[in-house]
Amino acid sequence: QGVTFRWKDYRAKGRTRRKTMTLDADEFMRRFLLHVLPGGFHRIRHYGLLANGNRTANLARIRELLGQEADAVTQIASLDAEPCHPPPTFVCMHCGAAMIVLLTLARGQPIRAPPPQVRAP
């Protein structure tokens, strides 16, 4: 009938965390093969300055080399936490006139057609 497997739902808490799912063989293979890399590629999980095993030591060394105090780091983190708002008007690079926003597209949504034509007042 299909492939039945157990999986862990990280959003759920308690006894409902482990769940069972049954899928058609085709859909199971499609989802499984999303995790397989093409030939010639190698998966790297922990790499770089911020890799989990050495993150604390690396950040301390980076701050030392940059001459940055720990207080400055918390100040920068608090600045990053504040929401950034775009300027109320945009300026044309060519003529310097104010530009008017006609339409804002949500990130991550496919564009199916050209934006609607809005006539200027």
Backbone hydrogen bonds, N-H to C=O, Kabsch-Sander energy under -0.5 kcal/mol:
donor,donor_aa,acceptor,acceptor_aa,energy
3,V,23,L,-3.2
4,T,2,G,-0.5
5,F,21,M,-2.5
7,W,19,K,-2.7
9,D,7,W,-0.5
9,D,17,R,-3.2
10,Y,8,K,-0.8
12,A,9,D,-0.9
16,T,13,K,-0.9
17,R,14,G,-1.3
19,K,7,W,-3.2
19,K,17,R,-0.5
21,M,5,F,-2.8
23,L,3,V,-2.5
28,F,24,D,-2.6
29,M,25,A,-2.4
30,R,26,D,-2.2
31,R,27,E,-2.4
32,F,28,F,-2.7
33,L,29,M,-2.7
34,L,30,R,-0.7
34,L,31,R,-0.5
35,H,32,F,-1.7
36,V,33,L,-1.0
41,F,38,P,-1.6
45,R,43,R,-0.6
47,Y,45,R,-0.6
51,A,48,G,-1.4
54,N,51,A,-1.0
55,R,51,A,-0.9
58,N,54,N,-2.8
59,L,55,R,-2.7
60,A,56,T,-2.1
61,R,57,A,-2.2
62,I,58,N,-2.6
63,R,59,L,-2.6
64,E,60,A,-2.1
65,L,61,R,-2.5
66,L,62,I,-2.1
67,G,63,R,-0.9
67,G,64,E,-0.6
68,Q,63,R,-2.5
73,V,69,E,-1.1
74,T,70,A,-1.5
75,Q,71,D,-1.9
76,I,72,A,-2.3
77,A,73,V,-2.4
78,S,74,T,-2.0
79,L,75,Q,-1.9
80,D,76,I,-2.1
81,A,77,A,-1.2
82,E,78,S,-0.7
82,E,79,L,-0.6
85,H,83,P,-0.5
90,F,99,M,-0.9
92,C,97,A,-2.8
96,G,92,C,-1.2
99,M,90,F,-3.9
102,L,100,I,-0.6
109,Q,106,A,-1.2
112,R,110,P,-0.7
118,V,116,P,-0.6
119,R,117,Q,-0.5
